[in-house]
Amino acid sequence: MSFISILIALLLEQARPLSQVNLVHNGIRIWVRWVLRNLDAGKSHHGWLAWWVAVVLPAMFTCAVHWLLVWTLGWAAAMVWSIAILYSTLGFRQFSHHFTELRDALDAGDEDLARQLLARWMRIDASALPRVEIVRHVIEHSVLSAHRYVFGVLAWYTLLAALGLGPTGAVVYRVSEYLCSYVNRPDRPTSQANSPAMKANASAAWTAMDWLPARITALGFAFVGSFEEAVDGWRQHELNFPGDNDGVILAATSGAVNVKLGPQERAGTGQVPQPSHFRAVVGLVWRTVVMWMVFLALISLARLLS
């Protein structure tokens, strides 16, 4: 059922992607804000309570609906629920429009527009970035977005679905990632400031949750890219910067497509980032998706035959 659910969700997302403003994402945003406003009182235990309420309660609701559908309407209805959850939580179209706009701007030689688009996407000051740095940022952010919107979701969904929890893993992963991003964004004068304890707890929880998916993604990139270089870059990065999940993914990507990624002090061997590397990165990501689907198809077939 996992294979069919993921396949249909990906096809639906390609055919009719969610709009940038939609009820599901707005609902999660409102929920997270409500939890933080009422439970983030500044202490560490308050931060952990807010994290559990914000992340675990939606996951428990998702699991409860899954089993309610199984017991009342059968597995077909439960699969429709899984498809709906996956359609809302994973997909390339949730970030690929940024990549496409930036690629087109660089291809047209409009670096000023590219800087504006990059600043809007990453929420950074890109006004002084040279062309090479723009390309590097685009590649890095695209790869990390592919991990967070696709491969990380698939990893947690597959793991918890195998334990009988339905699409719970997809909800846990995406809400945890959103909560970490939300509390660590720059404070605005018109919004409630998040406590340092809440920021630290959300970041620690996200780092722990993303540890395994990040390495699964890095391994996938190694398999479909240049394996030895990807694994070597991954290993060297782990030795120098232990616990850096994003760095592991970027190091594996760097070796897989032979391009320098990461800050100057972390960049490994490889070519200087150029727009021509966009196609190589896109191919790397899509080959990894195909590998995932083949892997899930083989598991599903083995279950049917056993």
Secondary structure in CASP SS format (residue, H / E / C, confidence):
PFRMAT SS
TARGET T0000
AUTHOR 0000-0000-0000
METHOD secondary structure of the structure
MODEL  1
M C 1.00
S H 1.00
F H 1.00
I H 1.00
S H 1.00
I H 1.00
L H 1.00
I H 1.00
A H 1.00
L H 1.00
L H 1.00
L H 1.00
E H 1.00
Q H 1.00
A H 1.00
R C 1.00
P C 1.00
L C 1.00
S C 1.00
Q C 1.00
V C 1.00
N C 1.00
L H 1.00
V H 1.00
H H 1.00
N H 1.00
G H 1.00
I H 1.00
R H 1.00
I H 1.00
W H 1.00
V H 1.00
R H 1.00
W H 1.00
V H 1.00
L H 1.00
R H 1.00
N H 1.00
L H 1.00
D C 1.00
A C 1.00
G C 1.00
K C 1.00
S H 1.00
H H 1.00
H H 1.00
G H 1.00
W H 1.00
L H 1.00
A H 1.00
W H 1.00
W H 1.00
V H 1.00
A H 1.00
V H 1.00
V H 1.00
L H 1.00
P H 1.00
A H 1.00
M H 1.00
F H 1.00
T H 1.00
C H 1.00
A H 1.00
V H 1.00
H H 1.00
W H 1.00
L H 1.00
L H 1.00
V H 1.00
W H 1.00
T H 1.00
L C 1.00
G C 1.00
W H 1.00
A H 1.00
A H 1.00
A H 1.00
M H 1.00
V H 1.00
W H 1.00
S H 1.00
I H 1.00
A H 1.00
I H 1.00
L H 1.00
Y H 1.00
S H 1.00
T H 1.00
L C 1.00
G C 1.00
F H 1.00
R H 1.00
Q H 1.00
F C 1.00
S H 1.00
H H 1.00
H H 1.00
F H 1.00
T H 1.00
E H 1.00
L H 1.00
R H 1.00
D H 1.00
A H 1.00
L H 1.00
D H 1.00
A C 1.00
G C 1.00
D C 1.00
E H 1.00
D H 1.00
L H 1.00
A H 1.00
R H 1.00
Q H 1.00
L H 1.00
L H 1.00
A H 1.00
R H 1.00
W H 1.00
M H 1.00
R C 1.00
I C 1.00
D C 1.00
A C 1.00
S C 1.00
A C 1.00
L C 1.00
P C 1.00
R H 1.00
V H 1.00
E H 1.00
I H 1.00
V H 1.00
R H 1.00
H H 1.00
V H 1.00
I H 1.00
E H 1.00
H H 1.00
S H 1.00
V H 1.00
L H 1.00
S H 1.00
A H 1.00
H H 1.00
R H 1.00
Y H 1.00
V H 1.00
F H 1.00
G H 1.00
V H 1.00
L H 1.00
A H 1.00
W H 1.00
Y H 1.00
T H 1.00
L H 1.00
L H 1.00
A H 1.00
A H 1.00
L C 1.00
G C 1.00
L C 1.00
G C 1.00
P C 1.00
T H 1.00
G H 1.00
A H 1.00
V H 1.00
V H 1.00
Y H 1.00
R H 1.00
V H 1.00
S H 1.00
E H 1.00
Y H 1.00
L H 1.00
C H 1.00
S H 1.00
Y H 1.00
V H 1.00
N C 1.00
R C 1.00
P C 1.00
D C 1.00
R C 1.00
P C 1.00
T C 1.00
S C 1.00
Q C 1.00
A C 1.00
N C 1.00
S C 1.00
P H 1.00
A H 1.00
M H 1.00
K H 1.00
A H 1.00
N H 1.00
A H 1.00
S H 1.00
A H 1.00
A H 1.00
W H 1.00
T H 1.00
A H 1.00
M H 1.00
D H 1.00
W H 1.00
L H 1.00
P H 1.00
A H 1.00
R H 1.00
I H 1.00
T H 1.00
A H 1.00
L H 1.00
G H 1.00
F H 1.00
A H 1.00
F H 1.00
V H 1.00
G C 1.00
S C 1.00
F H 1.00
E H 1.00
E H 1.00
A H 1.00
V H 1.00
D H 1.00
G H 1.00
W H 1.00
R H 1.00
Q H 1.00
H H 1.00
E H 1.00
L H 1.00
N H 1.00
F C 1.00
P C 1.00
G C 1.00
D C 1.00
N H 1.00
D H 1.00
G H 1.00
V H 1.00
I H 1.00
L H 1.00
A H 1.00
A H 1.00
T H 1.00
S H 1.00
G H 1.00
A H 1.00
V H 1.00
N C 1.00
V E 1.00
K C 1.00
L C 1.00
G C 1.00
P C 1.00
Q C 1.00
E C 1.00
R C 1.00
A C 1.00
G C 1.00
T C 1.00
G C 1.00
Q E 1.00
V C 1.00
P C 1.00
Q C 1.00
P C 1.00
S C 1.00
H H 1.00
F H 1.00
R H 1.00
A H 1.00
V H 1.00
V H 1.00
G H 1.00
L H 1.00
V H 1.00
W H 1.00
R H 1.00
T H 1.00
V H 1.00
V H 1.00
M H 1.00
W H 1.00
M H 1.00
V H 1.00
F H 1.00
L H 1.00
A H 1.00
L H 1.00
I H 1.00
S H 1.00
L H 1.00
A H 1.00
R H 1.00
L H 1.00
L H 1.00
S C 1.00
END
